[in-house]
């Protein structure tokens, strides 16, 4: 596998993506991905992308013409000696300033020494922590206006009324 693949989490070949990971790590990844999918109901399961050492999802919620939220969750063990897990939420909007670039919440978890990392469930625990934050963002609150107000983002561009 050299090109990125995509599909539901169940199709991700975790043993190939993270060959040094223990079964405990992989079980935690599976469990937390199922919890993310449950938080997305009734929208449906997340679409994941993967390549060796990397697993990623980005979930968009909201109006395509107006403000929307983008949720991200990524595991990256591609560096060889370190790894990280990242969860984030962004307001994707049509404002005049920094259009579509408002990262309003993030949880980075950095792990080092992959040789010792995989002896336990550190990767799985880091993924669990990030997935927990992500599902909290998805479930409470879902409206971009909340994040816009909380982070002091500029007002959205006025949209033209429908003809």
N, C-alpha and C positions, 0 to 999 in steps of 0.2 A: 504494500500500500504506500504509494508515494504522493498521490494527489488527494486533496481533501475529499472526504466522503460526507454524506449527510443522511439523516433519517431520525426515527424515534430512538430514544436512549437504548431501548432493548436491542437494537441492531448494532450498537457501537461495540466493536470487538475489544473490550477492555483489557483482556490479557495481552493482546498485540500492542495496544496503545501504551500500556504501562507494564512491560514484561517483568519488571522487578517488584511489582506491587504484590503484597500479600493478599490472601483471600479475604481477610478482614477489611482491608482497604476497599477492595472491589465491592464487597457486600454493602459497606457504608455508602459508596457512590450509588449503587443501585437503589438502596432504600431512600436516599435523599432525592434522587432524580424522580422517583415515584411521588414523593411529597410535593415537589415542584409541579409535577403534572396535575396532582389533585388540586393544588391552589389555583391552577389555570382553568379548571372546570367552570363553565361548560365550553370555554373556548377550544379546549382540546389539548392534547399533549404538546410539549415543547418540541421544536425541531432542533436537533443537535448536529453539529459539524465536528469532524475529527480528522486527525492525521497523526502520525507517530508522535507520541508524547503530549498531544494537545487534544482537549475536549472542550467544546464551546457551545453555548446557546445564547441567542438574543431573541427576546420576546417583545413585540410591540403591542401596546394596548391603547386604544383611543381612536379618535377621528383622524382619518388620513388628511383631511383638508385643514384641520386645526391642530391644537396642541395634542400631543400624545406622549405616552411614557414608553421608554425602552429599558428593559431589564436585561442584564448580562450576567452570565455565570461562566467562568472559564477555569480550567485546570491546565497548567503548563509545566511539563517535566522535560521539555525538549533541550534544556541548556546543558544537561549532562551531570552537573554537580549540584544544582539547586532546583527548586521547584516553587511554584506559587499557585495560589487559588485566589480568584478575584470575583467579587459580586459588586454590581453597580446598578444604579438607576439614573436615567437621564430624562430631562424634559426635551423632547424634540418638538420644536415649535417654529412658527413663522415670524419671530420677532426681528427687529431691525439689527440688533446687536448680537454678535456671536450666534447667528442663525444655526439651529440644530446642534449646538455643542454644549448644552448645559448639564454637566455631570453633577447631580445634586446629592447623591449618596454613594458611598463606596466602602467596601470592606476588602482590603488586600491582606492576604496571609502568606508570608514568605517562609519557605522551608529550605533548609540547607542539608548538605551531606546525605545525598540520596542513598548511600550505602547503609547508613543507619536508619534512614527514614522508613525504609520498607521492612524493618525488623518488627515494627508494631503496626499501628493503624494511624500514624500521623497524617498521611495523605487523606485518608477517609475522614478523620476528625476535622481537618481543615476544610474539606468539602462540605461536611455537615454544618460547620459553623457558617460558612458563606451561604449555603442553601437555606439555612434557618433565617438569616437576614433577608435573603431574596424573597422567600415566601411571606415574610412579614411585610415587606414593601408592597408585594402584590395584593395582599389581603387588606392592608390598612395604611393609608387610604389609596384609592386608585386614581384620584383626580389630579391632573397636572396643576390646576390652580393652587392646590395645597402646597406643592413643592415650589411653585412660582413665588408664593407669598413667604414661605419659610426661608427661602434662600435669597429673597430680594431680587428676583430676576426681572428684567424689563418686561413691560406689558407686551402682549402679542400684537402683531400687526392687525389692523382692522381688516376684516374680510368683506368683500363686496357681496351685497345681498343677491340671492339667487334670482334670475330673471323670471 
